[in-house]
Amino acid sequence: MARPIEKTPIIRGEDATRFKKILLESLMPNLSLSEIDRKKKELKKMETNYKKMVLASDGIFY
């Protein structure tokens, strides 16, 4: 019989910062500096839009 799936823990602080840095590096391994800058701006915009969706939906997208 299958075991229930446990909730994914939320990481905070230094662990979250390190995870985000490693994630960004893995998404942009061989890009030029201008491409990296563009990608970072795009990711920041997506993060901002996501936060707006969470606020507008009373946390449904959280």
PDB file of N, CA, C and O in Angstrom:
ATOM      1  N   MET A   1       0.835  -1.166   0.000  1.00  0.00           N
ATOM      2  CA  MET A   1       0.000   0.000   0.000  1.00  0.00           C
ATOM      3  C   MET A   1       0.895   1.251   0.000  1.00  0.00           C
ATOM      4  O   MET A   1       1.951   1.260   0.634  1.00  0.00           O
ATOM      5  N   ALA A   2       0.477   2.285  -0.700  1.00  0.00           N
ATOM      6  CA  ALA A   2       1.282   3.495  -0.841  1.00  0.00           C
ATOM      7  C   ALA A   2       1.254   4.327   0.432  1.00  0.00           C
ATOM      8  O   ALA A   2       0.251   4.374   1.145  1.00  0.00           O
ATOM      9  N   ARG A   3       2.383   4.983   0.701  1.00  0.00           N
ATOM     10  CA  ARG A   3       2.449   5.896   1.837  1.00  0.00           C
ATOM     11  C   ARG A   3       1.931   7.264   1.399  1.00  0.00           C
ATOM     12  O   ARG A   3       2.079   7.622   0.231  1.00  0.00           O
ATOM     13  N   PRO A   4       1.335   8.028   2.292  1.00  0.00           N
ATOM     14  CA  PRO A   4       0.875   9.361   1.931  1.00  0.00           C
ATOM     15  C   PRO A   4       2.055  10.282   1.626  1.00  0.00           C
ATOM     16  O   PRO A   4       3.132  10.142   2.206  1.00  0.00           O
ATOM     17  N   ILE A   5       1.842  11.207   0.725  1.00  0.00           N
ATOM     18  CA  ILE A   5       2.888  12.165   0.366  1.00  0.00           C
ATOM     19  C   ILE A   5       2.938  13.251   1.429  1.00  0.00           C
ATOM     20  O   ILE A   5       1.916  13.844   1.773  1.00  0.00           O
ATOM     21  N   GLU A   6       4.136  13.506   1.945  1.00  0.00           N
ATOM     22  CA  GLU A   6       4.302  14.519   2.977  1.00  0.00           C
ATOM     23  C   GLU A   6       4.424  15.893   2.337  1.00  0.00           C
ATOM     24  O   GLU A   6       4.840  16.019   1.186  1.00  0.00           O
ATOM     25  N   LYS A   7       4.060  16.914   3.091  1.00  0.00           N
ATOM     26  CA  LYS A   7       4.182  18.284   2.611  1.00  0.00           C
ATOM     27  C   LYS A   7       5.646  18.635   2.410  1.00  0.00           C
ATOM     28  O   LYS A   7       6.508  18.178   3.160  1.00  0.00           O
ATOM     29  N   THR A   8       5.927  19.447   1.395  1.00  0.00           N
ATOM     30  CA  THR A   8       7.277  19.929   1.157  1.00  0.00           C
ATOM     31  C   THR A   8       7.581  21.043   2.157  1.00  0.00           C
ATOM     32  O   THR A   8       6.801  21.988   2.276  1.00  0.00           O
ATOM     33  N   PRO A   9       8.685  20.950   2.867  1.00  0.00           N
ATOM     34  CA  PRO A   9       8.987  21.988   3.857  1.00  0.00           C
ATOM     35  C   PRO A   9       9.334  23.315   3.182  1.00  0.00           C
ATOM     36  O   PRO A   9       9.859  23.336   2.069  1.00  0.00           O
ATOM     37  N   ILE A  10       9.039  24.408   3.858  1.00  0.00           N
ATOM     38  CA  ILE A  10       9.372  25.735   3.354  1.00  0.00           C
ATOM     39  C   ILE A  10      10.735  26.095   3.915  1.00  0.00           C
ATOM     40  O   ILE A  10      10.955  26.051   5.125  1.00  0.00           O
ATOM     41  N   ILE A  11      11.658  26.454   3.013  1.00  0.00           N
ATOM     42  CA  ILE A  11      12.993  26.831   3.476  1.00  0.00           C
ATOM     43  C   ILE A  11      13.059  28.354   3.629  1.00  0.00           C
ATOM     44  O   ILE A  11      12.433  29.102   2.878  1.00  0.00           O
ATOM     45  N   ARG A  12      13.824  28.780   4.611  1.00  0.00           N
ATOM     46  CA  ARG A  12      13.930  30.209   4.913  1.00  0.00           C
ATOM     47  C   ARG A  12      15.391  30.558   5.218  1.00  0.00           C
ATOM     48  O   ARG A  12      16.231  29.679   5.412  1.00  0.00           O
ATOM     49  N   GLY A  13      15.662  31.832   5.252  1.00  0.00           N
ATOM     50  CA  GLY A  13      16.975  32.320   5.673  1.00  0.00           C
ATOM     51  C   GLY A  13      18.096  31.953   4.714  1.00  0.00           C
ATOM     52  O   GLY A  13      17.951  32.028   3.494  1.00  0.00           O
ATOM     53  N   GLU A  14      19.226  31.550   5.306  1.00  0.00           N
ATOM     54  CA  GLU A  14      20.417  31.232   4.518  1.00  0.00           C
ATOM     55  C   GLU A  14      20.182  30.053   3.579  1.00  0.00           C
ATOM     56  O   GLU A  14      20.706  30.034   2.465  1.00  0.00           O
ATOM     57  N   ASP A  15      19.399  29.072   4.020  1.00  0.00           N
ATOM     58  CA  ASP A  15      19.104  27.924   3.166  1.00  0.00           C
ATOM     59  C   ASP A  15      18.351  28.368   1.912  1.00  0.00           C
ATOM     60  O   ASP A  15      18.643  27.894   0.814  1.00  0.00           O
ATOM     61  N   ALA A  16      17.391  29.268   2.067  1.00  0.00           N
ATOM     62  CA  ALA A  16      16.616  29.758   0.929  1.00  0.00           C
ATOM     63  C   ALA A  16      17.499  30.556  -0.022  1.00  0.00           C
ATOM     64  O   ALA A  16      17.391  30.421  -1.241  1.00  0.00           O
ATOM     65  N   THR A  17      18.367  31.384   0.540  1.00  0.00           N
ATOM     66  CA  THR A  17      19.276  32.181  -0.284  1.00  0.00           C
ATOM     67  C   THR A  17      20.211  31.284  -1.086  1.00  0.00           C
ATOM     68  O   THR A  17      20.422  31.505  -2.278  1.00  0.00           O
ATOM     69  N   ARG A  18      20.768  30.275  -0.430  1.00  0.00           N
ATOM     70  CA  ARG A  18      21.678  29.342  -1.093  1.00  0.00           C
ATOM     71  C   ARG A  18      20.943  28.550  -2.181  1.00  0.00           C
ATOM     72  O   ARG A  18      21.474  28.356  -3.274  1.00  0.00           O
ATOM     73  N   PHE A  19      19.725  28.095  -1.881  1.00  0.00           N
ATOM     74  CA  PHE A  19      18.938  27.343  -2.852  1.00  0.00           C
ATOM     75  C   PHE A  19      18.650  28.190  -4.096  1.00  0.00           C
ATOM     76  O   PHE A  19      18.791  27.715  -5.223  1.00  0.00           O
ATOM     77  N   LYS A  20      18.244  29.448  -3.883  1.00  0.00           N
ATOM     78  CA  LYS A  20      17.928  30.325  -5.003  1.00  0.00           C
ATOM     79  C   LYS A  20      19.171  30.584  -5.855  1.00  0.00           C
ATOM     80  O   LYS A  20      19.080  30.612  -7.082  1.00  0.00           O
ATOM     81  N   LYS A  21      20.333  30.775  -5.218  1.00  0.00           N
ATOM     82  CA  LYS A  21      21.580  31.009  -5.949  1.00  0.00           C
ATOM     83  C   LYS A  21      21.934  29.797  -6.808  1.00  0.00           C
ATOM     84  O   LYS A  21      22.280  29.944  -7.980  1.00  0.00           O
ATOM     85  N   ILE A  22      21.848  28.608  -6.230  1.00  0.00           N
ATOM     86  CA  ILE A  22      22.169  27.380  -6.964  1.00  0.00           C
ATOM     87  C   ILE A  22      21.173  27.165  -8.098  1.00  0.00           C
ATOM     88  O   ILE A  22      21.558  26.752  -9.192  1.00  0.00           O
ATOM     89  N   LEU A  23      19.907  27.441  -7.846  1.00  0.00           N
ATOM     90  CA  LEU A  23      18.882  27.303  -8.879  1.00  0.00           C
ATOM     91  C   LEU A  23      19.165  28.228 -10.055  1.00  0.00           C
ATOM     92  O   LEU A  23      19.103  27.800 -11.207  1.00  0.00           O
ATOM     93  N   LEU A  24      19.475  29.496  -9.775  1.00  0.00           N
ATOM     94  CA  LEU A  24      19.778  30.450 -10.840  1.00  0.00           C
ATOM     95  C   LEU A  24      21.008  30.017 -11.640  1.00  0.00           C
ATOM     96  O   LEU A  24      21.027  30.132 -12.865  1.00  0.00           O
ATOM     97  N   GLU A  25      22.024  29.525 -10.950  1.00  0.00           N
ATOM     98  CA  GLU A  25      23.235  29.068 -11.643  1.00  0.00           C
ATOM     99  C   GLU A  25      22.941  27.870 -12.538  1.00  0.00           C
ATOM    100  O   GLU A  25      23.522  27.746 -13.616  1.00  0.00           O
ATOM    101  N   SER A  26      22.053  26.995 -12.105  1.00  0.00           N
ATOM    102  CA  SER A  26      21.735  25.820 -12.921  1.00  0.00           C
ATOM    103  C   SER A  26      20.873  26.179 -14.125  1.00  0.00           C
ATOM    104  O   SER A  26      20.911  25.484 -15.140  1.00  0.00           O
ATOM    105  N   LEU A  27      20.091  27.265 -14.023  1.00  0.00           N
ATOM    106  CA  LEU A  27      19.255  27.687 -15.143  1.00  0.00           C
ATOM    107  C   LEU A  27      20.032  28.485 -16.181  1.00  0.00           C
ATOM    108  O   LEU A  27      19.604  28.583 -17.331  1.00  0.00           O
ATOM    109  N   MET A  28      21.167  29.056 -15.793  1.00  0.00           N
ATOM    110  CA  MET A  28      21.929  29.921 -16.681  1.00  0.00           C
ATOM    111  C   MET A  28      23.407  29.517 -16.736  1.00  0.00           C
ATOM    112  O   MET A  28      24.267  30.338 -16.418  1.00  0.00           O
ATOM    113  N   PRO A  29      23.723  28.298 -17.125  1.00  0.00           N
ATOM    114  CA  PRO A  29      25.112  27.848 -17.032  1.00  0.00           C
ATOM    115  C   PRO A  29      26.083  28.511 -18.011  1.00  0.00           C
ATOM    116  O   PRO A  29      27.189  28.869 -17.606  1.00  0.00           O
ATOM    117  N   ASN A  30      25.715  28.687 -19.276  1.00  0.00           N
ATOM    118  CA  ASN A  30      26.664  29.163 -20.274  1.00  0.00           C
ATOM    119  C   ASN A  30      26.178  30.425 -20.982  1.00  0.00           C
ATOM    120  O   ASN A  30      26.323  30.553 -22.198  1.00  0.00           O
ATOM    121  N   LEU A  31      25.609  31.347 -20.232  1.00  0.00           N
ATOM    122  CA  LEU A  31      25.078  32.559 -20.820  1.00  0.00           C
ATOM    123  C   LEU A  31      26.061  33.712 -20.652  1.00  0.00           C
ATOM    124  O   LEU A  31      26.874  33.723 -19.728  1.00  0.00           O
ATOM    125  N   SER A  32      25.973  34.678 -21.560  1.00  0.00           N
ATOM    126  CA  SER A  32      26.811  35.872 -21.439  1.00  0.00           C
ATOM    127  C   SER A  32      26.288  36.729 -20.292  1.00  0.00           C
ATOM    128  O   SER A  32      25.189  36.497 -19.789  1.00  0.00           O
ATOM    129  N   LEU A  33      27.072  37.714 -19.884  1.00  0.00           N
ATOM    130  CA  LEU A  33      26.668  38.569 -18.772  1.00  0.00           C
ATOM    131  C   LEU A  33      25.385  39.329 -19.079  1.00  0.00           C
ATOM    132  O   LEU A  33      24.546  39.502 -18.195  1.00  0.00           O
ATOM    133  N   SER A  34      25.221  39.781 -20.308  1.00  0.00           N
ATOM    134  CA  SER A  34      24.000  40.518 -20.665  1.00  0.00           C
ATOM    135  C   SER A  34      22.782  39.596 -20.647  1.00  0.00           C
ATOM    136  O   SER A  34      21.694  40.008 -20.245  1.00  0.00           O
ATOM    137  N   GLU A  35      22.966  38.349 -21.084  1.00  0.00           N
ATOM    138  CA  GLU A  35      21.863  37.383 -21.050  1.00  0.00           C
ATOM    139  C   GLU A  35      21.492  37.034 -19.610  1.00  0.00           C
ATOM    140  O   GLU A  35      20.313  36.894 -19.285  1.00  0.00           O
ATOM    141  N   ILE A  36      22.489  36.897 -18.761  1.00  0.00           N
ATOM    142  CA  ILE A  36      22.242  36.606 -17.351  1.00  0.00           C
ATOM    143  C   ILE A  36      21.470  37.754 -16.710  1.00  0.00           C
ATOM    144  O   ILE A  36      20.518  37.533 -15.961  1.00  0.00           O
ATOM    145  N   ASP A  37      21.892  38.985 -17.013  1.00  0.00           N
ATOM    146  CA  ASP A  37      21.195  40.162 -16.496  1.00  0.00           C
ATOM    147  C   ASP A  37      19.739  40.184 -16.937  1.00  0.00           C
ATOM    148  O   ASP A  37      18.846  40.449 -16.133  1.00  0.00           O
ATOM    149  N   ARG A  38      19.500  39.906 -18.211  1.00  0.00           N
ATOM    150  CA  ARG A  38      18.146  39.890 -18.758  1.00  0.00           C
ATOM    151  C   ARG A  38      17.305  38.816 -18.075  1.00  0.00           C
ATOM    152  O   ARG A  38      16.155  39.061 -17.712  1.00  0.00           O
ATOM    153  N   LYS A  39      17.881  37.623 -17.900  1.00  0.00           N
ATOM    154  CA  LYS A  39      17.171  36.522 -17.248  1.00  0.00           C
ATOM    155  C   LYS A  39      16.821  36.860 -15.797  1.00  0.00           C
ATOM    156  O   LYS A  39      15.722  36.560 -15.331  1.00  0.00           O
ATOM    157  N   LYS A  40      17.769  37.490 -15.087  1.00  0.00           N
ATOM    158  CA  LYS A  40      17.519  37.843 -13.692  1.00  0.00           C
ATOM    159  C   LYS A  40      16.377  38.852 -13.593  1.00  0.00           C
ATOM    160  O   LYS A  40      15.535  38.750 -12.701  1.00  0.00           O
ATOM    161  N   LYS A  41      16.346  39.825 -14.507  1.00  0.00           N
ATOM    162  CA  LYS A  41      15.253  40.807 -14.519  1.00  0.00           C
ATOM    163  C   LYS A  41      13.927  40.115 -14.815  1.00  0.00           C
ATOM    164  O   LYS A  41      12.904  40.431 -14.208  1.00  0.00           O
ATOM    165  N   GLU A  42      13.951  39.177 -15.744  1.00  0.00           N
ATOM    166  CA  GLU A  42      12.737  38.430 -16.097  1.00  0.00           C
ATOM    167  C   GLU A  42      12.243  37.605 -14.904  1.00  0.00           C
ATOM    168  O   GLU A  42      11.045  37.582 -14.621  1.00  0.00           O
ATOM    169  N   LEU A  43      13.155  36.935 -14.210  1.00  0.00           N
ATOM    170  CA  LEU A  43      12.792  36.138 -13.046  1.00  0.00           C
ATOM    171  C   LEU A  43      12.257  37.024 -11.915  1.00  0.00           C
ATOM    172  O   LEU A  43      11.315  36.642 -11.222  1.00  0.00           O
ATOM    173  N   LYS A  44      12.857  38.205 -11.729  1.00  0.00           N
ATOM    174  CA  LYS A  44      12.393  39.130 -10.698  1.00  0.00           C
ATOM    175  C   LYS A  44      10.972  39.599 -11.009  1.00  0.00           C
ATOM    176  O   LYS A  44      10.136  39.706 -10.112  1.00  0.00           O
ATOM    177  N   LYS A  45      10.706  39.876 -12.286  1.00  0.00           N
ATOM    178  CA  LYS A  45       9.370  40.305 -12.696  1.00  0.00           C
ATOM    179  C   LYS A  45       8.355  39.182 -12.461  1.00  0.00           C
ATOM    180  O   LYS A  45       7.246  39.438 -11.992  1.00  0.00           O
ATOM    181  N   MET A  46       8.731  37.941 -12.784  1.00  0.00           N
ATOM    182  CA  MET A  46       7.838  36.805 -12.561  1.00  0.00           C
ATOM    183  C   MET A  46       7.553  36.632 -11.071  1.00  0.00           C
ATOM    184  O   MET A  46       6.417  36.359 -10.683  1.00  0.00           O
ATOM    185  N   GLU A  47       8.578  36.789 -10.241  1.00  0.00           N
ATOM    186  CA  GLU A  47       8.409  36.655  -8.791  1.00  0.00           C
ATOM    187  C   GLU A  47       7.460  37.736  -8.265  1.00  0.00           C
ATOM    188  O   GLU A  47       6.604  37.458  -7.425  1.00  0.00           O
ATOM    189  N   THR A  48       7.612  38.961  -8.756  1.00  0.00           N
ATOM    190  CA  THR A  48       6.735  40.060  -8.354  1.00  0.00           C
ATOM    191  C   THR A  48       5.300  39.777  -8.763  1.00  0.00           C
ATOM    192  O   THR A  48       4.380  39.978  -7.970  1.00  0.00           O
ATOM    193  N   ASN A  49       5.097  39.313  -9.991  1.00  0.00           N
ATOM    194  CA  ASN A  49       3.751  38.995 -10.466  1.00  0.00           C
ATOM    195  C   ASN A  49       3.126  37.867  -9.657  1.00  0.00           C
ATOM    196  O   ASN A  49       1.928  37.897  -9.373  1.00  0.00           O
ATOM    197  N   TYR A  50       3.924  36.873  -9.284  1.00  0.00           N
ATOM    198  CA  TYR A  50       3.423  35.773  -8.469  1.00  0.00           C
ATOM    199  C   TYR A  50       2.952  36.286  -7.111  1.00  0.00           C
ATOM    200  O   TYR A  50       1.885  35.905  -6.631  1.00  0.00           O
ATOM    201  N   LYS A  51       3.754  37.150  -6.500  1.00  0.00           N
ATOM    202  CA  LYS A  51       3.377  37.695  -5.197  1.00  0.00           C
ATOM    203  C   LYS A  51       2.079  38.496  -5.296  1.00  0.00           C
ATOM    204  O   LYS A  51       1.250  38.453  -4.386  1.00  0.00           O
ATOM    205  N   LYS A  52       1.901  39.225  -6.400  1.00  0.00           N
ATOM    206  CA  LYS A  52       0.657  39.968  -6.615  1.00  0.00           C
ATOM    207  C   LYS A  52      -0.525  39.011  -6.739  1.00  0.00           C
ATOM    208  O   LYS A  52      -1.605  39.284  -6.214  1.00  0.00           O
ATOM    209  N   MET A  53      -0.322  37.884  -7.435  1.00  0.00           N
ATOM    210  CA  MET A  53      -1.391  36.888  -7.582  1.00  0.00           C
ATOM    211  C   MET A  53      -1.774  36.308  -6.222  1.00  0.00           C
ATOM    212  O   MET A  53      -2.956  36.105  -5.943  1.00  0.00           O
ATOM    213  N   VAL A  54      -0.787  36.045  -5.386  1.00  0.00           N
ATOM    214  CA  VAL A  54      -1.058  35.491  -4.054  1.00  0.00           C
ATOM    215  C   VAL A  54      -1.882  36.488  -3.244  1.00  0.00           C
ATOM    216  O   VAL A  54      -2.851  36.108  -2.588  1.00  0.00           O
ATOM    217  N   LEU A  55      -1.498  37.754  -3.291  1.00  0.00           N
ATOM    218  CA  LEU A  55      -2.236  38.769  -2.544  1.00  0.00           C
ATOM    219  C   LEU A  55      -3.659  38.940  -3.088  1.00  0.00           C
ATOM    220  O   LEU A  55      -4.612  39.055  -2.318  1.00  0.00           O
ATOM    221  N   ALA A  56      -3.795  38.957  -4.406  1.00  0.00           N
ATOM    222  CA  ALA A  56      -5.103  39.168  -5.022  1.00  0.00           C
ATOM    223  C   ALA A  56      -6.041  37.974  -4.810  1.00  0.00           C
ATOM    224  O   ALA A  56      -7.260  38.137  -4.759  1.00  0.00           O
ATOM    225  N   SER A  57      -5.472  36.794  -4.690  1.00  0.00           N
ATOM    226  CA  SER A  57      -6.304  35.580  -4.578  1.00  0.00           C
ATOM    227  C   SER A  57      -6.479  35.119  -3.136  1.00  0.00           C
ATOM    228  O   SER A  57      -7.004  34.034  -2.885  1.00  0.00           O
ATOM    229  N   ASP A  58      -6.050  35.925  -2.216  1.00  0.00           N
ATOM    230  CA  ASP A  58      -6.130  35.588  -0.790  1.00  0.00           C
ATOM    231  C   ASP A  58      -5.370  34.311  -0.473  1.00  0.00           C
ATOM    232  O   ASP A  58      -5.805  33.514   0.358  1.00  0.00           O
ATOM    233  N   GLY A  59      -4.223  34.115  -1.141  1.00  0.00           N
ATOM    234  CA  GLY A  59      -3.339  33.007  -0.826  1.00  0.00           C
ATOM    235  C   GLY A  59      -3.570  31.709  -1.571  1.00  0.00           C
ATOM    236  O   GLY A  59      -2.938  30.704  -1.247  1.00  0.00           O
ATOM    237  N   ILE A  60      -4.455  31.693  -2.558  1.00  0.00           N
ATOM    238  CA  ILE A  60      -4.737  30.453  -3.289  1.00  0.00           C
ATOM    239  C   ILE A  60      -3.510  29.953  -4.048  1.00  0.00           C
ATOM    240  O   ILE A  60      -3.319  28.743  -4.164  1.00  0.00           O
ATOM    241  N   PHE A  61      -2.681  30.847  -4.563  1.00  0.00           N
ATOM    242  CA  PHE A  61      -1.508  30.456  -5.343  1.00  0.00           C
ATOM    243  C   PHE A  61      -0.300  30.186  -4.466  1.00  0.00           C
ATOM    244  O   PHE A  61       0.792  29.958  -4.985  1.00  0.00           O
ATOM    245  N   TYR A  62      -0.464  30.206  -3.159  1.00  0.00           N
ATOM    246  CA  TYR A  62       0.662  30.020  -2.256  1.00  0.00           C
ATOM    247  C   TYR A  62       1.023  28.578  -2.141  1.00  0.00           C
ATOM    248  O   TYR A  62       1.956  28.231  -1.417  1.00  0.00           O
TER     249      TYR A  62
END
